[in-house]
Amino acid sequence: MNKLSELKMIIDSENIDIACITETHFHEEILDAEINLPGFTVFRGDRNFKLDRTKKKGNETSEGGGSVIYVKNHIATVEKSHHSSHDSTSVTIQTEIGKILIGCFYRSSSLNEDQNSEFLDKFLQIA
């Protein structure tokens, strides 16, 4: 059984409406259709930057990281939030009591100082 099938089995058996997953290892070449779960809308936060392990600047994308939020289709999603950043994503949902921001955050321990500051700034905007 592949990991996506296993995830679907867990979501179904536990009756989960919203699932936040980190360390997805998704990247721009993976289509939404490849990671879609029937009955859910997917919101992605793929890694689109290079971890600066050598303190050298580079434009290549590092493998790993990433996050995804699966929201059951019966839940009204308002928007993918502007609070999303590298490896993280968030979405606003509409409920009977108002809007709720759902965030899925992944912070690599290998972030350089600038990347770490950007991550913390985005996180604090939400808090």
Residue, then its C-alpha position, 0 to 999 in steps of 0.5 A: m500500500n502506498k502512503l497516499s492510500e494509507l492516508k486515505m484509509i486513516i482519514d476514512s476510518e477516523n472520519i477526519d474532515i481536515a488533515c494537515i500533513t508535513e514532510t510531504h516531499f511534494h514539488e511543482e512537478i507533482l500534479d494536484a491530480e496525483i495527490n488528490l483524495p476523493g471528496f477533499t480539496v487540497f492546499r499545498g505548501d511545496r518546498n520551493f527553495k534551497l536549504d543553505r547548509t553550506k552557507k552559500k547562496g543557490n537557486e536550486t530546490s532542496e528535497g523534502g519538507g513541504s506541507v499539505i492541508y486536505v479539507k473535506n468538500h462539504i466544508a466551505t473554504v474561503e481562500k488559501s491564506h496569504h500567511s502561507s510560506h516556504d514548506s507551510t500552507s494555510v487556508t481559511i474556512q467558513t463556519e457557522i460562527g465565522k472564519i477560522l484559519i487552519g495552518c500547517f507549518y513545517r520548519s526545517s532545522s536546516l534553515n539559514e538565518d534569513q529563512n528562519s526569520e522569514f518563517l518566524d515572521k509569517f508565523l507571528q503574523i498569524a499568532 
